[in-house]
Amino acid sequence: MSDTQTVRWGIVGPGRIASLVIKDFPYVDDAEPLAVASRSTERAQAFATEHGLVRAYGSYSEIISDEDVDVVYIATPHPQHHAVALAAVAARKAILVEKTFTATVAGAEEVIAAARRDEVFAMEAMWTRFQPALVAARQLIDEGAIGEVRQLQADLGVDRPYHPADRLFDPAQGGGALLDLGVYVVSFAQYFLGTPDHIDVTGSLAPTGVDAEAGLLLGYADGRAATLLISLKHHTPGAARIHGTKGWIDVPPRFHHPHRIVLHRKGQEPQAITRLPLGTGYSHELIEVTEAVRVGRTESVIMPLQDTLAVQRILNEASEKLGVYHSEDSSLLVPLSINSSDSAAAADSAN
């Protein structure tokens, strides 16, 4: 692609998260949301009408086959990411895949291997890493403002009334606190501390068998640690703190899309640093992908695929230690083009 061309986007899965993300496209230069696909033609057309898209498809294969689409944004439930991502990569489409990247480690490995083999851009949509306030935090840490980072704390909990058909409690849709909320706290810890050497977890399960809450301790061979709390059973502040040998950085609620941080240096007064996002904040990951596709990059430096895989391994190991075993949606593999009934249409709506 020429670096002067507009990057045209297709959206797979017109659910809540896609409805939020698409509103930030006006803040992204040289990007155009062009098409949307659902397994329900009616849902796709309704989304296209609401958001001004010119093309609406009633199957995933149609949008992947659209020669005018450069990037496929995959916003279906977790177990569907694997098949859609593989099909998009095979069609030479760049992909932005909602978190959690896939439902399983094997699924993530396969998608990443395909993207690297075919030299197609792929990135997990971890918008947190691109928030200006956290970019500022990372820069301060890299400059040694709080010394060596040794410990980290983060929590993220929501009060989600239990219903077995709710996506978050449905095993078939990749339900559970770890894949939905845990990805934020784990990715945050992995970003600032790296990949841990061992994982301890405790938690409880919902009646459907998915994890409802969890506490994780990520341990490192040199004694560093991250303590992480997530829950679907109760609200938590959603705060984070990064501890260093010369101070610490507070990330006020909600830490996964903050507008400010507070720097505490040893012997100095706290310093509040405000960095507002463009729009809601999804714009920054959209900018990252758009610029990468225009210049021919195949990975993001900020959200590299090795980090995505590391986070996926932590999430799945923690899930399995609680007795929760996820799987990919094999029904999508052959064929992707099947239209569904209204009951299946709800399943392509993530978040």
C-alpha positions in Angstrom: 0.0 0.0 0.0 1.2 3.5 -0.8 1.7 5.7 2.3 -0.5 8.3 0.7 -3.6 6.0 0.4 -6.5 6.0 2.7 -6.7 2.8 4.9 -10.1 1.3 4.6 -11.5 -0.7 7.5 -14.0 -3.5 7.9 -15.7 -4.3 11.2 -16.6 -7.9 12.1 -19.0 -8.1 15.0 -21.3 -5.1 15.4 -21.6 -5.2 19.2 -21.1 -2.8 22.0 -17.4 -2.4 21.7 -17.5 -1.9 18.0 -20.1 0.8 18.5 -17.7 2.7 20.8 -14.6 2.2 18.7 -16.1 3.4 15.4 -16.9 6.8 17.0 -13.2 7.5 17.3 -12.4 7.2 13.6 -12.9 11.0 13.0 -9.7 11.5 15.1 -7.7 9.2 12.8 -6.1 10.6 9.7 -6.2 8.6 6.4 -8.6 6.0 7.8 -12.1 5.2 6.6 -14.6 2.7 8.2 -16.1 1.2 5.1 -18.0 -2.0 5.9 -19.4 -4.1 8.7 -20.2 -7.9 8.8 -22.5 -9.8 11.1 -24.0 -13.3 10.9 -27.3 -11.4 10.8 -27.9 -9.2 7.8 -30.3 -7.2 9.7 -27.8 -6.4 12.5 -25.1 -5.5 10.0 -27.4 -3.2 8.1 -28.6 -1.5 11.3 -25.0 -0.9 12.4 -24.1 0.5 8.9 -27.1 2.8 8.9 -26.4 4.1 12.4 -22.7 4.8 11.7 -22.7 5.8 8.1 -21.0 2.7 6.6 -21.6 2.1 2.9 -21.4 -1.7 3.0 -23.1 -4.3 5.2 -22.6 -8.0 5.0 -24.6 -10.9 6.4 -21.5 -13.2 6.6 -18.0 -12.9 7.8 -16.6 -14.3 4.5 -18.1 -11.5 2.5 -16.2 -8.8 4.3 -13.0 -10.8 4.1 -13.5 -11.2 0.4 -14.1 -7.4 -0.1 -11.0 -6.3 -2.1 -11.5 -2.7 -0.9 -11.1 -3.6 2.8 -7.5 -3.2 4.0 -7.9 -3.9 7.7 -10.4 -6.2 9.5 -11.3 -5.2 13.1 -12.5 -8.3 14.8 -14.9 -7.6 17.7 -16.7 -10.9 18.1 -16.7 -13.0 21.3 -13.2 -14.4 22.1 -13.7 -18.0 20.7 -14.5 -16.6 17.2 -11.4 -14.5 16.9 -9.2 -17.4 15.9 -11.1 -18.5 12.8 -11.9 -14.9 11.6 -8.3 -13.8 12.1 -6.9 -16.8 10.2 -9.3 -16.2 7.3 -8.5 -12.4 7.2 -4.7 -13.1 7.2 -5.1 -15.7 4.4 -6.9 -12.9 2.4 -3.9 -10.6 3.1 -6.0 -8.3 5.3 -4.3 -6.6 8.3 -6.1 -7.4 11.5 -6.9 -5.6 14.8 -8.2 -8.3 17.2 -10.1 -7.4 20.3 -8.8 -8.6 23.6 -8.5 -11.2 24.6 -6.7 -12.1 21.3 -8.1 -15.7 21.2 -9.7 -18.1 23.6 -6.6 -20.4 23.8 -2.8 -20.3 23.6 -2.8 -22.7 20.7 -5.2 -20.4 18.8 -3.0 -17.3 19.5 0.1 -19.2 18.4 -1.6 -20.2 15.1 -2.8 -16.7 14.3 0.5 -15.2 15.1 2.4 -17.8 13.1 0.2 -17.2 10.1 0.5 -13.4 10.3 4.3 -13.6 10.5 4.6 -16.2 7.8 2.5 -14.1 5.4 3.9 -10.8 6.6 0.5 -9.4 7.4 0.0 -6.8 10.1 -1.6 -8.2 13.3 -2.2 -6.5 16.7 -4.3 -7.1 19.8 -6.6 -4.2 20.5 -5.2 -3.4 23.9 -6.1 0.3 23.9 -4.7 0.8 27.4 -1.1 0.7 26.2 -1.8 3.6 23.8 -3.5 6.0 26.3 -1.4 9.2 26.5 -1.3 9.1 30.3 0.2 5.6 30.3 2.6 6.6 27.5 3.8 9.3 29.9 4.1 6.8 32.7 6.2 4.5 30.5 8.5 7.4 29.5 9.0 8.4 33.1 9.9 4.8 34.0 12.3 4.5 31.1 14.0 7.7 32.2 14.5 6.3 35.7 12.0 8.6 37.5 11.0 5.9 40.0 14.2 3.7 39.8 13.8 0.0 39.1 10.3 -1.2 39.0 9.9 -4.0 41.6 6.2 -4.4 42.3 2.8 -3.6 40.8 -0.8 -3.7 41.9 -3.9 -3.5 39.8 -7.6 -4.3 40.2 -10.6 -4.3 37.9 -14.1 -5.5 39.0 -17.6 -5.0 37.8 -20.9 -5.9 39.5 -22.4 -8.1 36.8 -25.7 -9.7 37.7 -25.5 -13.4 37.0 -27.5 -14.8 34.1 -26.4 -18.0 32.3 -27.1 -16.6 28.9 -25.0 -13.5 29.5 -21.8 -13.6 27.3 -19.7 -13.1 30.4 -21.1 -16.3 32.0 -21.4 -18.4 28.9 -18.6 -20.9 28.4 -19.3 -21.1 24.7 -18.7 -17.4 24.3 -15.4 -17.4 26.2 -17.1 -16.1 29.4 -15.3 -15.5 32.7 -13.5 -12.7 34.5 -10.0 -13.7 33.3 -10.5 -13.4 29.5 -12.7 -10.3 29.9 -11.2 -8.3 32.7 -8.0 -10.2 33.5 -6.5 -9.3 30.2 -6.3 -5.7 31.3 -4.5 -6.3 34.6 -2.2 -9.0 33.2 -1.3 -6.9 30.1 -0.6 -3.9 32.4 1.7 -6.0 34.6 3.4 -7.6 31.6 4.1 -4.2 30.1 5.8 -2.8 33.1 7.4 -5.9 34.6 7.8 -8.3 31.7 6.7 -12.0 31.6 6.6 -13.7 35.0 8.3 -17.0 35.9 5.4 -18.4 37.9 1.7 -17.7 38.5 -0.4 -18.3 41.6 -4.2 -17.9 41.4 -7.2 -18.2 43.7 -10.8 -17.5 42.8 -14.4 -18.8 42.4 -16.6 -20.0 39.6 -20.0 -19.0 38.5 -22.7 -21.7 38.2 -22.0 -22.1 34.5 -18.4 -23.1 35.3 -16.6 -20.0 34.2 -14.4 -18.0 36.6 -16.3 -15.2 38.4 -13.4 -13.7 40.3 -9.7 -14.2 40.7 -6.6 -13.0 42.5 -3.3 -13.5 40.8 0.2 -13.3 42.0 2.8 -13.0 39.2 6.2 -13.9 40.5 9.6 -13.3 39.0 12.9 -15.1 39.6 14.5 -12.0 41.0 11.8 -11.4 43.6 9.7 -8.9 41.6 5.9 -9.4 41.9 2.5 -8.2 40.6 -0.7 -8.6 42.6 -3.8 -8.5 40.5 -7.5 -8.6 41.4 -10.5 -9.1 39.1 -14.2 -9.8 39.6 -17.5 -10.1 38.0 -19.2 -10.2 41.4 -18.5 -6.7 42.7 -17.2 -3.3 41.6 -13.7 -2.3 42.4 -12.0 1.1 42.1 -10.0 0.0 39.0 -6.8 1.6 40.2 -3.1 0.6 39.6 0.2 1.4 41.3 3.7 0.9 39.9 6.3 0.7 42.7 10.0 1.5 42.1 13.1 1.8 44.1 13.0 5.6 44.0 9.2 6.2 44.1 6.0 5.1 42.6 3.3 6.0 40.0 -0.4 6.0 40.8 -2.8 5.4 38.0 -6.2 6.5 39.3 -9.5 4.8 38.3 -10.1 3.5 35.8 -6.5 2.6 35.2 -7.1 0.9 31.8 -8.1 4.3 30.2 -6.8 7.0 32.6 -6.6 10.7 31.9 -3.9 11.3 34.5 -1.2 9.7 36.6 0.5 10.8 39.8 4.3 10.6 40.1 5.7 10.2 43.6 9.4 10.6 43.8 11.3 9.9 47.0 11.6 13.1 49.0 9.4 15.2 46.6 5.8 16.3 46.5 3.5 14.3 44.3 3.2 15.5 40.7 0.0 15.0 38.9 0.4 14.6 35.1 -2.7 14.9 32.9 -2.8 13.6 29.4 -6.2 13.6 27.7 -6.9 11.1 24.9 -8.3 11.9 21.5 -12.0 11.2 21.6 -12.8 8.3 23.9 -9.3 6.9 23.6 -9.7 4.1 21.0 -8.4 6.5 18.5 -4.8 5.9 19.5 -4.8 2.1 18.7 -6.6 3.0 15.4 -3.8 5.5 14.6 -1.2 2.8 15.4 -2.7 0.3 13.0 -3.5 2.8 10.3 0.1 4.2 10.2 1.6 0.7 10.3 -0.5 -0.5 7.4 0.3 2.6 5.3 4.1 2.2 5.7 4.2 -1.6 5.6 5.0 -2.6 9.2 3.7 -6.0 10.3 3.8 -5.5 14.1 3.4 -2.8 16.7 6.4 -1.9 18.9 4.0 -0.9 21.7 1.8 -4.0 21.5 4.0 -6.6 19.9 2.7 -10.1 19.2 5.2 -11.6 21.6 3.5 -9.7 24.4 0.1 -10.8 23.3 1.2 -14.4 23.4 2.8 -14.0 26.8 -0.4 -12.5 28.2 -2.5 -15.2 26.6 -0.4 -17.9 28.2 -0.8 -16.3 31.7 -4.6 -16.0 31.3 -5.0 -19.5 30.1 -2.7 -21.0 32.8 -4.6 -19.0 35.5 -8.0 -20.2 34.1 -6.9 -23.8 34.0 -5.6 -23.6 37.6 -9.2 -22.6 38.5 -10.6 -25.5 36.5 -11.7 -23.5 33.5 -10.7 -24.7 30.0 -11.5 -22.6 27.0 -11.8 -23.6 23.4 -12.0 -21.9 20.0 -15.3 -21.9 18.1 -14.7 -24.7 15.6 -18.1 -24.1 13.9 -16.6 -21.1 12.1 -13.7 -22.9 10.5 -15.7 -24.5 7.7 -17.3 -22.5 6.3 -17.0 -18.9 7.5 -19.8 -17.9 5.1 -22.7 -19.6 6.9 -25.5 -17.1 7.7 -27.1 -17.7 11.1 -30.5 -17.4 12.6 -31.4 -14.7 15.1 -30.2 -17.0 18.0 -26.7 -17.2 16.5 -26.7 -13.6 15.5 -26.4 -12.5 19.2 -23.2 -14.5 19.4 -21.2 -12.2 17.1 -21.7 -9.3 19.5 -18.8 -9.0 21.9 -18.5 -6.7 24.9 
